[in-house]
Amino acid sequence: MKSNYSILIQIFVIQLVPVLCVSQDFDFFYFVQLWPGSFCDTKQSCCYPKTGKPESDFSIHGLWPNYKDGSYPSNCDPDSGFDLSEISDLTTRMQGSWPSLACPSSDNMKFWSHEWNKHGTCSESVLNQHEYFEAALNLQKKVDLLQILKSAGIQPNGRFYSLKSIEEAIEEATGHTPGIQCNVDRSGNSQLYQIYQCVDVSGSNIIECPVLPRRSCKSTIEFPSFRGQTTDLSLPLAFADIV
């Protein structure tokens, strides 16, 4: 009888393993937005997507599952590749809010595929592909970073602002401390590049960051300009797509 009981326990454990494997295996998300003016104002420069120059606003870089120790999972499910048909109703919003500025000019699909395959598949226990991209779009709509900064007198005009004033403006508006990352412009100046916000595992709510990304900013940083989307589609592609 003991032997039969032991076998039943083993069967139960074996059946439970697949459930455990697909359970939520991260602590929070980083929701990362970048300033396109800073992406483009580097020695490497940038290329606009084939849909045209993006709006003069922060754009989504990604929604990244993370652990509280600062590490993160990646490429969690190679069998769940990016499928454009899953997000066909979101592509118009994504073209405006989640454009690729990498060269050569593209239709954004490679960028979105990378974000899903590397990061999105690690959130599948909580969000399917459609829910993952929609969550990022909704988060951007919920927190208007550009308006928050403008309301604090911080404008994308090429001027320099204290890092502290940028952090405080976002914290006052959202109730939570952001992570700020900078890059370097063509003249070697530190400039506002990416803003990290932490989100709970549902992908819906901004929370206080368990751990902030490593800073790469000086105490005073530039906020470069970035003009709005061009409407002159008569320009040759080589000139229309490259800054």
C-alpha positions in Angstrom: 0.0 0.0 0.0 2.9 2.3 0.9 4.4 1.6 -2.5 1.2 2.5 -4.3 0.9 5.8 -2.3 4.5 6.7 -3.3 3.7 6.1 -7.0 0.6 8.3 -6.8 2.7 11.1 -5.2 5.3 10.8 -8.0 2.6 11.0 -10.7 1.1 14.1 -9.1 4.5 15.8 -9.0 5.2 15.0 -12.6 1.8 16.4 -13.6 2.4 19.6 -11.6 5.8 20.3 -13.3 4.4 21.8 -16.5 2.1 24.1 -14.5 5.1 25.4 -12.5 7.1 25.9 -15.6 4.6 28.3 -17.1 4.0 30.3 -13.9 4.9 34.0 -13.7 8.7 34.1 -13.5 9.6 37.7 -13.1 9.1 40.5 -10.5 8.2 43.6 -12.5 8.4 45.2 -15.8 10.6 48.1 -17.0 8.6 50.3 -19.3 11.2 52.2 -21.4 10.6 55.2 -23.5 13.3 57.0 -25.5 13.6 60.6 -26.9 14.0 60.3 -30.7 16.0 63.6 -30.8 18.7 62.0 -28.7 18.7 58.8 -30.6 19.3 60.7 -33.8 21.7 63.3 -32.4 24.7 61.0 -32.2 27.7 60.2 -34.4 25.8 57.1 -35.6 22.7 59.2 -36.5 19.4 57.4 -37.4 17.0 56.5 -40.1 13.3 57.1 -40.1 10.9 54.2 -40.7 9.3 53.9 -44.1 6.1 55.3 -42.7 7.8 58.7 -42.3 9.5 60.8 -39.6 8.0 60.0 -36.1 6.2 62.6 -34.1 8.1 64.9 -31.8 7.3 62.8 -28.7 8.8 60.1 -26.6 8.5 56.7 -28.3 8.4 53.2 -26.8 11.6 51.2 -26.6 10.1 48.2 -24.8 8.3 46.5 -21.9 10.9 44.3 -20.2 10.3 41.7 -17.5 12.9 42.0 -14.8 14.0 40.5 -11.5 14.5 42.5 -8.3 18.2 41.6 -8.3 18.6 43.6 -11.5 18.9 40.6 -13.8 16.2 39.7 -16.4 15.0 36.7 -18.4 15.3 36.7 -22.2 14.2 34.7 -25.2 12.0 32.5 -23.0 10.0 30.7 -25.7 11.5 30.1 -29.1 8.3 28.3 -30.2 6.3 31.5 -29.8 7.7 33.7 -32.5 6.4 37.1 -33.5 3.2 37.0 -35.5 2.1 40.2 -37.1 -1.5 38.9 -37.6 -1.8 38.8 -33.8 -1.5 42.6 -33.5 -3.0 43.7 -36.9 -5.5 46.0 -35.0 -2.6 47.7 -33.2 -0.1 48.4 -36.0 -1.4 51.9 -36.7 -0.9 52.9 -33.1 2.4 51.2 -33.0 3.8 52.9 -36.1 3.2 56.2 -34.3 4.2 55.2 -30.8 6.8 52.4 -31.3 8.8 53.3 -34.4 12.3 51.9 -35.3 14.9 54.6 -35.8 17.7 52.1 -36.6 19.4 52.1 -40.0 18.6 51.1 -42.7 15.1 52.4 -42.9 12.5 49.7 -42.1 8.8 48.9 -41.7 9.3 48.4 -37.9 8.6 44.7 -38.1 12.2 43.6 -37.2 12.1 45.9 -34.1 8.8 44.7 -32.9 9.8 41.1 -33.5 13.0 41.5 -31.5 11.1 43.0 -28.6 8.5 40.2 -28.5 11.0 37.4 -29.0 13.5 38.7 -26.4 11.3 40.2 -23.8 7.6 39.6 -24.6 7.9 35.8 -24.5 9.1 36.0 -20.9 5.8 37.5 -19.9 3.6 34.9 -21.6 2.3 33.5 -18.3 0.6 36.9 -17.9 0.2 38.5 -21.3 -0.2 37.0 -24.7 1.4 38.7 -27.7 -1.6 41.1 -28.3 -1.9 41.9 -24.7 1.8 42.6 -24.4 2.0 45.2 -27.1 -1.4 46.7 -26.1 -0.1 47.0 -22.5 2.9 49.1 -23.6 0.7 51.4 -25.8 -1.7 51.9 -22.9 1.1 52.7 -20.5 2.4 55.4 -22.8 -1.0 56.9 -23.1 -1.4 56.8 -19.3 1.8 58.7 -18.6 2.5 61.6 -21.0 6.2 62.2 -20.3 6.6 65.1 -22.7 3.7 67.0 -21.3 4.9 66.3 -17.7 8.3 67.8 -18.5 6.9 70.7 -20.4 4.6 71.5 -17.5 7.8 71.7 -15.4 9.4 74.1 -17.8 11.6 71.4 -19.3 11.4 71.7 -23.1 13.1 69.8 -26.0 14.9 72.9 -27.2 18.6 72.0 -27.0 19.0 73.6 -23.6 20.6 72.0 -20.6 18.6 71.0 -17.5 19.6 69.5 -14.2 19.1 65.8 -13.9 17.4 66.3 -10.6 14.8 68.6 -12.0 13.8 66.0 -14.6 13.6 63.2 -12.1 11.5 65.4 -9.7 9.1 66.5 -12.4 8.3 62.9 -13.3 8.2 61.7 -9.7 5.8 64.5 -8.8 3.4 63.7 -11.7 3.5 59.9 -11.3 4.2 59.4 -7.6 7.2 57.2 -8.5 10.9 57.7 -9.1 12.0 57.2 -12.7 15.2 55.8 -14.0 17.1 58.2 -16.4 19.6 57.2 -19.0 21.7 59.5 -21.2 23.7 59.1 -24.4 26.2 61.5 -26.0 25.5 63.9 -28.8 27.8 64.7 -31.7 29.6 67.3 -29.6 30.2 65.0 -26.6 27.4 66.4 -24.4 25.4 64.2 -22.1 21.7 64.3 -23.3 18.4 62.9 -22.1 17.9 59.6 -23.9 15.7 57.0 -22.1 13.3 57.1 -19.2 12.5 53.9 -17.2 9.4 53.4 -15.3 8.5 50.3 -13.3 5.3 48.4 -13.8 3.6 45.6 -11.9 3.4 42.1 -13.3 0.0 42.8 -14.8 1.5 45.3 -17.1 -1.0 47.9 -16.0 0.2 50.0 -13.1 3.2 52.2 -12.5 5.0 51.2 -9.3 8.1 52.2 -7.3 11.1 50.6 -8.9 12.6 47.7 -6.9 15.9 48.5 -8.6 16.8 51.4 -10.9 18.9 51.0 -14.0 22.5 52.2 -13.8 22.7 55.9 -14.7 24.9 57.2 -17.5 24.2 60.9 -17.0 26.0 64.0 -15.8 24.3 66.3 -13.3 23.3 68.7 -16.1 22.0 67.2 -19.4 20.8 68.4 -22.7 17.2 68.0 -24.0 17.7 68.2 -27.8 15.0 69.2 -30.2 13.2 66.9 -32.6 10.9 68.3 -35.2 7.5 66.7 -35.9 6.7 64.3 -38.7 7.4 65.4 -42.2 4.5 65.6 -44.7 6.7 66.1 -47.8 6.6 62.6 -49.3 8.0 63.9 -52.6 11.5 63.8 -51.2 13.7 60.9 -52.4 13.8 58.1 -49.9 17.5 58.6 -49.2 16.8 62.2 -48.0 13.4 61.6 -46.5 14.5 58.8 -44.2 17.9 59.9 -43.0 18.5 62.8 -40.6 
